């Protein structure tokens, strides 16, 4: 019996020594093993790494600079977290063709100047007044007549940005088509003519959404931290998407924002009954709203949105120019001029009026328009062929549509036919002494214009 107990004690001592040795071995291994940082997951093929947010999440945490140390970051933050915080702090905002890097979510005047000064922009709505005021959503305050886009080029010369307004000052230019050779692009054969009178300027202003940061109330007592946590939870639940989400979106993703933004539908702002503009707690939201207003009012060049908003008279012209083909009627039943027995003939006067801008700038000459004359002799379609610009083409279209033609004949029957009409515009002498017509407005066209036509014999247009 005693021998069995002695053997049991020996076995216990052996196992105890093995345990101590295992603990010592594991401790040594943990002290000598190199520290490892988990590798971030690879970017998804669907999202890629082109956006700032993706760049933040895919930046390796073990990145080092040339000195071998980790990049500078905020205390207690991993490098990728610090980069994420930097993107949130200074988001890149985009709206249509306008893109700007903000500082703390806010747009600075020095950043707006390179974006606007010296640039030629088009007023999308063709406002003709030289003093225009818009609210923070890009809605016109007051009224202004609207004219042809060929009278709506604005060159920005000065930019002034304050807390409450963006003020722009510049000159208005008219677009004059010079006529292009058959192998040239007719849209590029143009000239810009300044039509702003001397010592005067075009002034355009935008209201800015006001940034109001809520003030934190001081709390007393033991529940101070508890209330702060509750307030933070409420703020997180009601706050909009981070500016990073806007920065990570594609440049043109925000182009789907409606032209008119109801105040009650703002994601981050709210309307105030005692204020004219909306307020927000986010500088980035106010900056994005300003870019949205700029994109709503201005076009950098003649973009697709601008062409889509034009009447068919201009839309079909740009489509034909883009495809490098002559305009052809969509209706296959319209005959070509060479396929009829008797051509269509003009049987009424055709004298489209000029306008004050063309007269003051000396713009005159001939322009060609494609028309479709129906079997009843009425004009069914008018499309610019070789326009002249300066708002004269709109006057020509209206006049041609009111004209009467003798229909073309085929096998003894009247048939619809495609007909080119050439119209001449001239400079009137002694305009101020001539009787004029009152200013007229046609809501279906890009008018109105101040029309002054002298008591003179009408010019003789030719039909081809």
Order of alpha helices (4+ residues) and beta strands (2+ residues): alpha-alpha-alpha-beta-beta-alpha-beta-beta-beta-beta-beta-beta-beta-alpha-alpha-beta-beta-alpha-beta-alpha-alpha-beta-alpha-beta-beta-alpha-beta-beta-beta-beta-beta
